[in-house]
Amino acid sequence: METYKELRARKLADPGIRAEYERLNREEFALLDEMLAARRAAGLTEAELAQRMGTKAPAITRLERSLASRGSMV
């Protein structure tokens, strides 16, 4: 049985699959970049944004950390 890493590597070796994976990744992080920029422009804290979105502040923190880990903080 393949591990997740092995399966992922095998699938991403296909140029078509890799291109789609990268496209989706770019779109996802572009949306998160826009969300962060909008939050900052509105002067909202993570807690205020979370309340408006009907979630909790740690969820916003995780989203923003995912941006930081990819080096795409606005």
Distance bins in CASP14 RR format, pairs under 12 A and 6 or more apart:
PFRMAT RR
TARGET T0000
AUTHOR 0000-0000-0000
RMODE 2
METHOD distances of the structure
MODEL  1
1 7 0 0 0 0 1 0 0 0 0 0 0
2 8 0 0 0 0 1 0 0 0 0 0 0
2 9 0 0 0 0 1 0 0 0 0 0 0
2 10 1 0 0 1 0 0 0 0 0 0 0
2 11 0 0 0 0 0 1 0 0 0 0 0
3 9 0 0 0 0 1 0 0 0 0 0 0
3 10 0 0 0 0 0 1 0 0 0 0 0
4 10 0 0 0 0 0 1 0 0 0 0 0
4 11 0 0 0 0 0 1 0 0 0 0 0
4 12 0 0 0 0 0 1 0 0 0 0 0
5 11 0 0 0 0 0 1 0 0 0 0 0
5 12 0 0 0 0 0 1 0 0 0 0 0
6 12 0 0 0 0 0 1 0 0 0 0 0
6 13 0 0 0 0 0 1 0 0 0 0 0
7 13 0 0 0 0 0 1 0 0 0 0 0
7 17 0 0 0 0 0 1 0 0 0 0 0
8 14 0 0 0 0 0 1 0 0 0 0 0
8 17 0 0 0 0 1 0 0 0 0 0 0
8 18 0 0 0 0 0 1 0 0 0 0 0
8 21 0 0 0 0 1 0 0 0 0 0 0
9 17 0 0 0 0 0 1 0 0 0 0 0
9 18 0 0 0 0 0 1 0 0 0 0 0
9 21 0 0 0 0 0 1 0 0 0 0 0
10 17 0 0 0 0 1 0 0 0 0 0 0
10 18 0 0 0 0 0 1 0 0 0 0 0
11 17 1 0 1 0 0 0 0 0 0 0 0
11 18 0 0 0 0 1 0 0 0 0 0 0
11 20 0 0 0 0 0 1 0 0 0 0 0
11 21 0 0 0 0 1 0 0 0 0 0 0
12 18 1 0 1 0 0 0 0 0 0 0 0
12 19 0 0 0 0 1 0 0 0 0 0 0
12 20 0 0 0 0 0 1 0 0 0 0 0
12 21 1 0 0 1 0 0 0 0 0 0 0
12 22 0 0 0 0 1 0 0 0 0 0 0
12 25 0 0 0 0 0 1 0 0 0 0 0
13 21 0 0 0 0 0 1 0 0 0 0 0
14 20 0 0 0 0 1 0 0 0 0 0 0
14 21 0 0 0 0 1 0 0 0 0 0 0
15 21 0 0 0 0 0 1 0 0 0 0 0
15 22 0 0 0 0 0 1 0 0 0 0 0
16 22 0 0 0 0 1 0 0 0 0 0 0
16 23 0 0 0 0 1 0 0 0 0 0 0
17 23 0 0 0 0 0 1 0 0 0 0 0
17 24 0 0 0 0 0 1 0 0 0 0 0
18 24 0 0 0 0 0 1 0 0 0 0 0
18 25 0 0 0 0 0 1 0 0 0 0 0
19 25 0 0 0 0 0 1 0 0 0 0 0
19 26 0 0 0 0 0 1 0 0 0 0 0
20 26 0 0 0 0 0 1 0 0 0 0 0
20 27 0 0 0 0 0 1 0 0 0 0 0
21 27 0 0 0 0 0 1 0 0 0 0 0
21 28 0 0 0 0 0 1 0 0 0 0 0
22 28 0 0 0 0 0 1 0 0 0 0 0
22 29 0 0 0 0 0 1 0 0 0 0 0
23 29 0 0 0 0 0 1 0 0 0 0 0
23 30 0 0 0 0 0 1 0 0 0 0 0
24 30 0 0 0 0 0 1 0 0 0 0 0
24 31 0 0 0 0 0 1 0 0 0 0 0
25 31 0 0 0 0 0 1 0 0 0 0 0
25 32 0 0 0 0 0 1 0 0 0 0 0
25 66 0 0 0 0 0 1 0 0 0 0 0
25 70 0 0 0 0 1 0 0 0 0 0 0
25 72 0 0 0 0 0 1 0 0 0 0 0
26 32 0 0 0 0 0 1 0 0 0 0 0
26 33 0 0 0 0 0 1 0 0 0 0 0
26 70 0 0 0 0 0 1 0 0 0 0 0
26 72 0 0 0 0 1 0 0 0 0 0 0
27 33 0 0 0 0 0 1 0 0 0 0 0
27 34 0 0 0 0 0 1 0 0 0 0 0
28 34 0 0 0 0 0 1 0 0 0 0 0
28 35 0 0 0 0 0 1 0 0 0 0 0
28 63 0 0 0 0 0 1 0 0 0 0 0
28 66 0 0 0 0 1 0 0 0 0 0 0
28 67 0 0 0 0 0 1 0 0 0 0 0
28 70 0 0 0 0 0 1 0 0 0 0 0
28 72 0 0 0 0 0 1 0 0 0 0 0
29 35 0 0 0 0 0 1 0 0 0 0 0
29 36 0 0 0 0 0 1 0 0 0 0 0
29 63 0 0 0 0 0 1 0 0 0 0 0
29 64 0 0 0 0 0 1 0 0 0 0 0
29 66 1 0 0 1 0 0 0 0 0 0 0
29 67 1 0 0 1 0 0 0 0 0 0 0
29 68 0 0 0 0 0 1 0 0 0 0 0
29 69 0 0 0 0 0 1 0 0 0 0 0
29 70 1 0 0 1 0 0 0 0 0 0 0
29 71 0 0 0 0 1 0 0 0 0 0 0
29 72 1 0 1 0 0 0 0 0 0 0 0
29 73 0 0 0 0 0 1 0 0 0 0 0
29 74 0 0 0 0 0 1 0 0 0 0 0
30 36 0 0 0 0 0 1 0 0 0 0 0
30 37 0 0 0 0 0 1 0 0 0 0 0
30 67 0 0 0 0 0 1 0 0 0 0 0
30 70 0 0 0 0 0 1 0 0 0 0 0
30 72 0 0 0 0 1 0 0 0 0 0 0
30 74 0 0 0 0 0 1 0 0 0 0 0
31 37 0 0 0 0 0 1 0 0 0 0 0
31 38 0 0 0 0 0 1 0 0 0 0 0
31 63 0 0 0 0 1 0 0 0 0 0 0
31 66 0 0 0 0 0 1 0 0 0 0 0
31 67 0 0 0 0 0 1 0 0 0 0 0
31 72 0 0 0 0 0 1 0 0 0 0 0
31 74 0 0 0 0 0 1 0 0 0 0 0
32 38 0 0 0 0 0 1 0 0 0 0 0
32 39 0 0 0 0 0 1 0 0 0 0 0
32 60 0 0 0 0 0 1 0 0 0 0 0
32 62 0 0 0 0 0 1 0 0 0 0 0
32 63 1 0 1 0 0 0 0 0 0 0 0
32 64 1 0 0 1 0 0 0 0 0 0 0
32 65 0 0 0 0 0 1 0 0 0 0 0
32 66 1 0 0 1 0 0 0 0 0 0 0
32 67 1 0 1 0 0 0 0 0 0 0 0
32 68 0 0 0 0 0 1 0 0 0 0 0
32 69 0 0 0 0 0 1 0 0 0 0 0
32 70 0 0 0 0 1 0 0 0 0 0 0
32 71 0 0 0 0 0 1 0 0 0 0 0
32 72 1 0 0 1 0 0 0 0 0 0 0
32 73 0 0 0 0 1 0 0 0 0 0 0
32 74 0 0 0 0 1 0 0 0 0 0 0
33 39 0 0 0 0 0 1 0 0 0 0 0
33 40 0 0 0 0 0 1 0 0 0 0 0
33 63 0 0 0 0 0 1 0 0 0 0 0
33 64 0 0 0 0 0 1 0 0 0 0 0
33 66 0 0 0 0 0 1 0 0 0 0 0
33 67 1 0 0 1 0 0 0 0 0 0 0
33 68 0 0 0 0 0 1 0 0 0 0 0
33 70 0 0 0 0 1 0 0 0 0 0 0
33 71 0 0 0 0 0 1 0 0 0 0 0
33 72 1 0 1 0 0 0 0 0 0 0 0
33 73 1 0 0 1 0 0 0 0 0 0 0
33 74 1 0 1 0 0 0 0 0 0 0 0
34 40 0 0 0 0 0 1 0 0 0 0 0
34 41 0 0 0 0 0 1 0 0 0 0 0
34 63 0 0 0 0 0 1 0 0 0 0 0
34 67 0 0 0 0 0 1 0 0 0 0 0
34 72 0 0 0 0 0 1 0 0 0 0 0
34 74 0 0 0 0 1 0 0 0 0 0 0
35 41 0 0 0 0 0 1 0 0 0 0 0
35 42 0 0 0 0 0 1 0 0 0 0 0
35 44 0 0 0 0 0 1 0 0 0 0 0
35 46 0 0 0 0 0 1 0 0 0 0 0
35 49 0 0 0 0 1 0 0 0 0 0 0
35 50 0 0 0 0 0 1 0 0 0 0 0
35 52 0 0 0 0 0 1 0 0 0 0 0
35 53 0 0 0 0 1 0 0 0 0 0 0
35 59 0 0 0 0 0 1 0 0 0 0 0
35 60 0 0 0 0 1 0 0 0 0 0 0
35 63 1 0 0 1 0 0 0 0 0 0 0
35 64 0 0 0 0 1 0 0 0 0 0 0
35 66 0 0 0 0 0 1 0 0 0 0 0
35 67 0 0 0 0 1 0 0 0 0 0 0
35 72 0 0 0 0 0 1 0 0 0 0 0
35 73 0 0 0 0 0 1 0 0 0 0 0
35 74 0 0 0 0 1 0 0 0 0 0 0
36 42 0 0 0 0 0 1 0 0 0 0 0
36 43 0 0 0 0 0 1 0 0 0 0 0
36 44 0 0 0 0 0 1 0 0 0 0 0
36 46 0 0 0 0 1 0 0 0 0 0 0
36 49 0 0 0 0 1 0 0 0 0 0 0
36 60 0 0 0 0 1 0 0 0 0 0 0
36 61 0 0 0 0 0 1 0 0 0 0 0
36 63 0 0 0 0 1 0 0 0 0 0 0
36 64 1 0 1 0 0 0 0 0 0 0 0
36 65 0 0 0 0 0 1 0 0 0 0 0
36 66 0 0 0 0 0 1 0 0 0 0 0
36 67 1 0 0 1 0 0 0 0 0 0 0
36 68 0 0 0 0 1 0 0 0 0 0 0
36 71 0 0 0 0 0 1 0 0 0 0 0
36 72 0 0 0 0 1 0 0 0 0 0 0
36 73 1 0 0 1 0 0 0 0 0 0 0
36 74 1 0 1 0 0 0 0 0 0 0 0
37 43 0 0 0 0 0 1 0 0 0 0 0
37 44 0 0 0 0 0 1 0 0 0 0 0
37 64 0 0 0 0 0 1 0 0 0 0 0
37 67 0 0 0 0 0 1 0 0 0 0 0
37 72 0 0 0 0 0 1 0 0 0 0 0
37 73 0 0 0 0 1 0 0 0 0 0 0
37 74 1 0 1 0 0 0 0 0 0 0 0
38 44 0 0 0 0 1 0 0 0 0 0 0
38 49 0 0 0 0 1 0 0 0 0 0 0
38 52 0 0 0 0 0 1 0 0 0 0 0
38 53 0 0 0 0 0 1 0 0 0 0 0
38 74 0 0 0 0 1 0 0 0 0 0 0
39 45 0 0 0 0 1 0 0 0 0 0 0
39 46 1 0 0 1 0 0 0 0 0 0 0
39 47 0 0 0 0 0 1 0 0 0 0 0
39 48 0 0 0 0 1 0 0 0 0 0 0
39 49 1 0 1 0 0 0 0 0 0 0 0
39 50 0 0 0 0 0 1 0 0 0 0 0
39 52 0 0 0 0 1 0 0 0 0 0 0
39 53 0 0 0 0 0 1 0 0 0 0 0
39 57 0 0 0 0 0 1 0 0 0 0 0
39 60 1 0 0 1 0 0 0 0 0 0 0
39 61 0 0 0 0 0 1 0 0 0 0 0
39 63 0 0 0 0 0 1 0 0 0 0 0
39 64 0 0 0 0 1 0 0 0 0 0 0
39 67 0 0 0 0 0 1 0 0 0 0 0
39 73 0 0 0 0 0 1 0 0 0 0 0
39 74 0 0 0 0 1 0 0 0 0 0 0
40 46 0 0 0 0 0 1 0 0 0 0 0
40 48 0 0 0 0 0 1 0 0 0 0 0
40 49 0 0 0 0 0 1 0 0 0 0 0
40 64 0 0 0 0 0 1 0 0 0 0 0
40 67 0 0 0 0 0 1 0 0 0 0 0
40 73 0 0 0 0 0 1 0 0 0 0 0
40 74 1 0 0 1 0 0 0 0 0 0 0
41 49 0 0 0 0 0 1 0 0 0 0 0
41 74 0 0 0 0 1 0 0 0 0 0 0
42 48 0 0 0 0 1 0 0 0 0 0 0
42 49 0 0 0 0 1 0 0 0 0 0 0
42 52 0 0 0 0 1 0 0 0 0 0 0
43 49 0 0 0 0 1 0 0 0 0 0 0
44 50 0 0 0 0 1 0 0 0 0 0 0
44 51 0 0 0 0 1 0 0 0 0 0 0
44 52 1 0 0 1 0 0 0 0 0 0 0
44 53 0 0 0 0 0 1 0 0 0 0 0
44 57 0 0 0 0 0 1 0 0 0 0 0
44 60 0 0 0 0 1 0 0 0 0 0 0
45 51 0 0 0 0 1 0 0 0 0 0 0
45 52 0 0 0 0 0 1 0 0 0 0 0
45 57 1 0 0 1 0 0 0 0 0 0 0
45 60 0 0 0 0 1 0 0 0 0 0 0
45 61 0 0 0 0 0 1 0 0 0 0 0
45 64 0 0 0 0 0 1 0 0 0 0 0
46 52 0 0 0 0 0 1 0 0 0 0 0
46 53 0 0 0 0 0 1 0 0 0 0 0
46 55 0 0 0 0 0 1 0 0 0 0 0
46 56 0 0 0 0 1 0 0 0 0 0 0
46 57 1 0 1 0 0 0 0 0 0 0 0
46 58 0 0 0 0 1 0 0 0 0 0 0
46 59 0 0 0 0 1 0 0 0 0 0 0
46 60 1 0 1 0 0 0 0 0 0 0 0
46 61 1 0 1 0 0 0 0 0 0 0 0
46 62 0 0 0 0 0 1 0 0 0 0 0
46 63 0 0 0 0 1 0 0 0 0 0 0
46 64 1 0 0 1 0 0 0 0 0 0 0
46 65 0 0 0 0 0 1 0 0 0 0 0
47 53 0 0 0 0 0 1 0 0 0 0 0
47 54 0 0 0 0 0 1 0 0 0 0 0
47 55 0 0 0 0 0 1 0 0 0 0 0
47 56 0 0 0 0 1 0 0 0 0 0 0
47 57 1 0 1 0 0 0 0 0 0 0 0
47 58 0 0 0 0 1 0 0 0 0 0 0
47 59 0 0 0 0 0 1 0 0 0 0 0
47 60 1 0 0 1 0 0 0 0 0 0 0
47 61 0 0 0 0 1 0 0 0 0 0 0
48 54 0 0 0 0 0 1 0 0 0 0 0
48 55 0 0 0 0 0 1 0 0 0 0 0
48 57 0 0 0 0 1 0 0 0 0 0 0
48 60 0 0 0 0 1 0 0 0 0 0 0
49 55 0 0 0 0 1 0 0 0 0 0 0
49 56 0 0 0 0 0 1 0 0 0 0 0
49 57 0 0 0 0 1 0 0 0 0 0 0
49 59 0 0 0 0 1 0 0 0 0 0 0
49 60 1 0 1 0 0 0 0 0 0 0 0
49 61 0 0 0 0 0 1 0 0 0 0 0
49 63 0 0 0 0 1 0 0 0 0 0 0
49 64 0 0 0 0 1 0 0 0 0 0 0
50 56 1 0 1 0 0 0 0 0 0 0 0
50 57 1 0 1 0 0 0 0 0 0 0 0
50 58 0 0 0 0 1 0 0 0 0 0 0
50 59 1 0 0 1 0 0 0 0 0 0 0
50 60 1 0 1 0 0 0 0 0 0 0 0
50 61 0 0 0 0 1 0 0 0 0 0 0
50 62 0 0 0 0 0 1 0 0 0 0 0
50 63 0 0 0 0 1 0 0 0 0 0 0
50 64 0 0 0 0 0 1 0 0 0 0 0
51 57 0 0 0 0 1 0 0 0 0 0 0
51 59 0 0 0 0 0 1 0 0 0 0 0
51 60 0 0 0 0 1 0 0 0 0 0 0
52 60 0 0 0 0 0 1 0 0 0 0 0
53 59 0 0 0 0 1 0 0 0 0 0 0
53 60 1 0 0 1 0 0 0 0 0 0 0
53 63 0 0 0 0 0 1 0 0 0 0 0
54 60 0 0 0 0 0 1 0 0 0 0 0
55 61 0 0 0 0 0 1 0 0 0 0 0
55 62 0 0 0 0 0 1 0 0 0 0 0
55 63 0 0 0 0 1 0 0 0 0 0 0
56 62 0 0 0 0 0 1 0 0 0 0 0
56 63 0 0 0 0 0 1 0 0 0 0 0
57 63 0 0 0 0 0 1 0 0 0 0 0
57 64 0 0 0 0 0 1 0 0 0 0 0
58 64 0 0 0 0 0 1 0 0 0 0 0
58 65 0 0 0 0 0 1 0 0 0 0 0
59 65 0 0 0 0 0 1 0 0 0 0 0
59 66 0 0 0 0 0 1 0 0 0 0 0
60 66 0 0 0 0 0 1 0 0 0 0 0
60 67 0 0 0 0 0 1 0 0 0 0 0
61 67 0 0 0 0 0 1 0 0 0 0 0
61 68 0 0 0 0 0 1 0 0 0 0 0
62 68 0 0 0 0 0 1 0 0 0 0 0
62 69 0 0 0 0 0 1 0 0 0 0 0
63 69 0 0 0 0 0 1 0 0 0 0 0
63 70 0 0 0 0 0 1 0 0 0 0 0
63 72 0 0 0 0 0 1 0 0 0 0 0
63 73 0 0 0 0 0 1 0 0 0 0 0
64 70 0 0 0 0 0 1 0 0 0 0 0
64 71 0 0 0 0 0 1 0 0 0 0 0
64 72 0 0 0 0 0 1 0 0 0 0 0
64 73 1 0 0 1 0 0 0 0 0 0 0
64 74 0 0 0 0 1 0 0 0 0 0 0
65 71 0 0 0 0 0 1 0 0 0 0 0
65 72 0 0 0 0 0 1 0 0 0 0 0
65 73 0 0 0 0 1 0 0 0 0 0 0
66 72 0 0 0 0 1 0 0 0 0 0 0
66 73 0 0 0 0 0 1 0 0 0 0 0
67 73 1 0 1 0 0 0 0 0 0 0 0
67 74 1 0 0 1 0 0 0 0 0 0 0
68 74 0 0 0 0 0 1 0 0 0 0 0
END
